[in-house]
Amino acid sequence: MRAEAEVGRIVRSFANPRYAPLRPTMMAALRPRKADYPLVFRGGAADVARRGYTVFWNNLPALPVKAEQTEIHAIATWSQDLAADAPRANAFPSLYREIASFLQPGVIWAVCELHEPGRKQRARLDGFVPVDGRWRWFPRPYRVLPARSSTSGFWTE
């Protein structure tokens, strides 16, 4: 999928230490606009998501990305597949199944895993969505929508 290559390129730039000073600007380019939310989330979930992500974007946590994580693997799937036991959906955090009914159908969602060569430990960045020709980032939507989510930190599952 072309989406996987594009997300891989975005995340690779986050992991590249040469671009570290530009991370805030790169992340700001991924910030959803108010008009993006109804294109990605259904009905009232769009407003709930917008409020939750406003808090996220105004208090942006550090990315769990290390320069040593040079193995990057992106997977994309359709929003409606996130509710099913589709093979590509299994790459996403399991709580996506609980919030899939809040997602607009026909929207591509992408997740990216980063590994250090030879290591099992990984970082996972999820929630990349193309909207009107631009990539937007809605990480961990189960943290901002009503789902059985934990109260741990934003990046932990």
SVG drawing of the C-alpha trace seen along z (x, -y; Angstrom):
<svg xmlns="http://www.w3.org/2000/svg" viewBox="-24 -24 46 36">
<polyline fill="none" stroke="black" stroke-width="0.4" points="0.0,0.0 1.2,-3.5 0.0,-4.6 2.4,-2.3 5.4,-3.8 4.3,-7.3 3.8,-6.7 7.1,-4.8 8.8,-7.9 7.2,-10.2 8.1,-8.0 11.7,-7.5 12.1,-11.2 11.0,-11.3 13.6,-8.6 16.4,-10.3 18.6,-12.3 19.5,-14.7 15.8,-15.9 15.4,-16.0 15.4,-19.8 12.6,-19.8 10.4,-17.3 8.0,-20.0 7.5,-21.5 7.1,-18.1 4.6,-17.1 2.7,-20.4 2.2,-19.6 0.4,-16.4 -1.9,-18.1 -5.6,-17.7 -7.6,-20.7 -11.1,-21.2 -12.6,-20.3 -10.7,-17.0 -12.5,-15.4 -15.9,-14.8 -14.1,-13.2 -12.4,-10.7 -14.9,-10.2 -18.7,-9.6 -21.3,-11.9 -20.6,-13.1 -17.4,-11.2 -15.8,-13.9 -16.4,-16.5 -15.2,-14.2 -12.1,-13.3 -11.4,-17.0 -11.6,-17.9 -9.4,-15.0 -6.8,-15.6 -6.7,-19.4 -5.4,-18.4 -2.9,-16.0 -1.6,-18.5 -1.4,-21.3 0.6,-19.0 2.5,-16.9 4.4,-14.1 7.9,-13.1 7.8,-10.5 8.9,-7.0 11.3,-6.9 15.1,-6.2 17.7,-6.8 18.7,-3.1 15.3,-2.0 16.2,-1.8 13.9,1.1 10.5,-0.5 7.5,1.4 4.2,-0.4 0.8,1.3 -2.3,-0.4 -5.9,0.8 -9.4,-0.5 -11.3,-1.8 -14.1,0.8 -11.5,3.6 -10.4,2.4 -13.6,3.8 -13.0,7.2 -10.3,9.8 -8.6,8.8 -4.9,9.6 -3.8,6.0 -6.0,4.9 -4.1,7.2 -1.1,4.9 -3.0,2.2 -3.5,2.0 -6.4,4.3 -8.4,1.3 -9.0,0.1 -11.7,2.8 -13.6,1.1 -13.7,-2.3 -14.1,-1.2 -17.8,-2.0 -16.8,-5.7 -14.7,-5.8 -16.0,-6.9 -16.0,-3.9 -13.7,-4.1 -10.8,-5.9 -7.3,-4.5 -5.6,-4.2 -1.9,-3.4 0.4,-2.1 4.2,-2.0 6.4,0.2 10.1,-0.7 12.6,1.8 16.3,1.9 17.9,4.5 18.0,7.8 15.8,6.6 12.2,7.6 11.3,4.4 9.5,2.0 7.8,-1.4 4.5,-1.7 3.1,-4.9 -0.5,-4.6 -3.3,-6.7 -1.9,-8.1 -4.8,-9.1 -4.7,-10.7 -7.3,-13.6 -7.8,-15.7 -4.4,-14.8 -2.4,-15.4 -1.4,-13.1 -2.9,-13.8 -2.1,-12.1 -4.8,-10.8 -2.6,-8.6 -4.3,-6.2 -7.9,-7.2 -9.1,-4.8 -7.5,-7.3 -9.9,-10.1 -13.0,-8.1 -15.2,-6.1 -13.6,-2.7 -12.3,-0.4 -8.9,-2.1 -6.4,-2.1 -5.4,-5.2 -1.7,-4.7 0.4,-7.1 -0.5,-8.1 2.1,-5.9 1.6,-2.8 -1.0,-0.2"/>
</svg>
